[in-house]
């Protein structure tokens, strides 16, 4: 029994022999699948980039509108303080 190969060695030898018998088209299928995955991934990246850009544009618009609202608030605040000061001045006379 020491000279006969074990079942594990027989299976390993069969796998090694079968590995060389694989169809050459199998690699083409793997390459096609890989390229399809890459194309899908690129489309997803492009989609996310477009989404990000639209959010950036929206964010810039919100910041601009916020600054305008803040300036309007400050103008009203200054106007009200001025009116209050004039009214207090008239009351003190």
Buried (B, 14 or more C-beta within 10 A) or exposed (E): EEEEEEEEEEEEEEEEEEEEEEEEEEEEEEEEEEEEEEEEEEEEEEEEEEEEEEEEEEEEEEEEEEEEEEEEEEEEEEEEEEEEEEEEEEEEE
